[in-house]
Amino acid sequence: MPYPRRLLNEGEDVALDLRPHWWFFAHHIFTGVPLLVVFFLIIVSTSGDAQRNLLWVWLVLAIAWVIWLGLKYLAWNFTHFVVTTDRVVFRTGVLGKRGVEIPLDRINNINFRQNIFERIIGAGDLEIESAGKDGQSTFSNVRHPDGVQQEVYRQAEVNARKRAGWSGTGGPAPATAPASPAAPVASNPDKSVPEQLEQLASLRDRGIITAVEFEAKKAQLLERM
């Protein structure tokens, strides 16, 4: 089922609504392989009453495995990783619910991790550093985490422009909206675009601006080239 629209704020739209990658089921699926091996061994190696008794035991184990896999599917079906125009949302749980919400304007940095196998199957982990009490949130089994990273940056840039537009027109700019110290750099006509990008990178590395602000201003500069 899609992410419930009733949980969105007014004027908020969904950019990405992802379920966990199928690798989420890996341990449960691989556990079924020994069950199949045991079944064939019972058929080939036993007969008579011994075979019948062993098959009953195997059937009980198989039913338990199916129930276990079904519960995992329910957990998968009720797990959402959502990127909206205002925030990143992680929500999971069938009866009890657990969730994480990170406003786009509070995101400082996004990293992803993939080993070689995960790159092949298109899965990985995503780490989001934010200006909150938790500091860093890690999300596992994300589909194509590199693409998700770019989409979060893109939505953060659009969100920052929208907030700047509110401020520029005298509209209701949120009190926590960060002033971008990179703006004077971007409007300096005496410096070339590469020089301004280098200065922006220096400001980011010194912690004066966030990675999201750097990406947004870099996109503006690159449009001028």
N, C-alpha and C positions, 0 to 999 in steps of 0.2 A: 504494500500500500504506500502511496506517496506521503510526504511529510504533511501533517494536517495544516490546512490553510488557517484554521482558527488560532494557531500558535504564532502567526506572523503579525508584526506590528503594522499599523496603518501606513500605507505607501511603500511597504517592503515587498520585494519580489525575490523569488528563488532562482539563483543562478546555477547551482548544482545540488542534486539530491541523490546521494550515493548510498548503496548498501555495501557492507564489507565485501571484499574480494572472495571468490570461492575458496581460496586458501584458508579461509576462516573454518572450513569443515575438514581440513586436512587430517588432523589427528583422529577424528571420528570415522572418516572414510577408510583410512589405513588400518584402523582397528578391525574392520570387517574382513580384511584379507586373511588373517589367521583363521577366522571362522570358516571361510570357504575351504581353506586347506584342511582343516579338521574334518569338515563334512566329507570331502573326497577320501580322506584316510579311513573314515568310518565305513564308507561304502566299499572301499577296495579291500580293507584288511580284516573286516569282521563279518559275521553272519549270524543268523538265528536270533535267539533272545538277547545276546550280547549286543548285536547291532541295533536291535529295536530299543533297548534301554539307553544306549549311547545316543541314538537319534533323538530320543525324548529330551535328554540333557542338552543336546545341541540346539534343539528347538527352543527351549527356555532361554538359553543364552542369546539366540538369534532375535527372539522377541524383545529381550532387554536391550539389545543393541539398536533395534529399530526405534524403540521408545526414546532411547538416549539421543539418536540422530534426529528424531522428530522434535525433541525439546531444543536441540541446537538450531534447527531450522526456524523455530518460533523466535528464538533470540535473534537470529539473523534478520528475520522479517520485520522485527520491531527495533532494529538498529538503524539510525540515520546519521550520516555525516552530511551536513547541509551548509552550503555557502549562499548567503543572501546578499542583498545590496547594502545591508547594515552590519552583518555579523557572521561569525562562524558558529554553527550549532552542532553539538554531538548529543544524541538522545538515544537511550537504550532501555530495555526492560519490558517484560510482558505485562506483569501485574504491578510490581513496584517499578518505579522509574528512576533513572539516574541521568543527569545531563550536565553539559558544559556549554557555556555561551561566552564568546569572546567578541566584543565590539571591534569592528575593523579599524577604528581610529586608535585602538589600544595595542594593536599588533606591532611589535618591534622587529621581529625576524621570523622567518619560516625556513626550516631545514627538512630534508627528506633523506631516508636511508633505504638502500636496496642492495642486496647481494646479487651475485650473477644470476642465480636461479630466479629470484624475484623480478629482476629486469626482464627475463624471458617471459614470465607469466603475467607481468604487468601489475605487480603488487608491491607494497612497501610500507614503511612507517613515516609518519609526518609529525614533526615537532614544531609547535608554535610558541614562541616567546612573546609574552604580553606584559603590559604594565599593570598587572593585578597582583593580588596577594599570593596566588599560586605560582606566578612567574613563568612556568613552562608546562605545557600540556602535550602529551604524546598520544597519537592515535595509530593503532596497528591495523594491518590488513586493508589499507586504503588503496583503492583502484587508481593506478597511474598517478602516484603522488607528485611527480614532477609537473604534470599538467594541472593538478589541483593547486600546487604552489603558485603557478603562473596565474590561475584564475583568481585566487585570493588576492594577489598583488593587483590584478586588473580591477577587481571590484573595490579594493581599497583606494586605488587612484581615482576611480569614478566617484566614490564616496567623499574623498577629500575635495574634489572639484565642486561637488554639490554643496558641501559645507562652506567652502570659500565663496560660492555664489550667494548663499544665504547671508554671509557676513557682508559681502560687497553691496547687497541691495537693502541692507538694514533689516533683513529677516531674522528669524530666531536661530542664531548660531548657538550650538551647545556650549556650555561653560567650559567643558573639558577639551574643546577643539584646540590642538596645538598650533601655535604660530610657526610657520615654516621659516627657519633662519636661512634657508637656501634661496629665498626669493630674490634678495639683492644680487646674488651671484647670477641667477638666470637672466636678470634684466640689465646686466652690465654690458654695454655695447663695445667696450674697449677690449674685451677678451673673446677669443674664439670659442666655439662650442667645445672642442676637446679640452681646452684650458678650464672651462667652467665645469665640465664633467670631472676633471681631476680635482678641482677644488671641492666639488660636492662629495666625492669619494673620501676626501680628507676629513670633511665635516662629519660624514657617517662614521668613519673609523674612530674619530675622537668622541663619538657619542653625542654630538651636538644635535644631529638629526637622526631619525629612525630609518631603518631599511625601507619601510613603506614610503616615507617622505622622499628618500633618495630615488626610489624607482619611479615615483610620480613625476618628480622634477626632471629625471633623466629622459623620460618619455617626451616631456615637453620640449627639451633641448634637441632631441633627435628629430623631432618633427620639423625643426628649423633648418636641418642640414639638407 
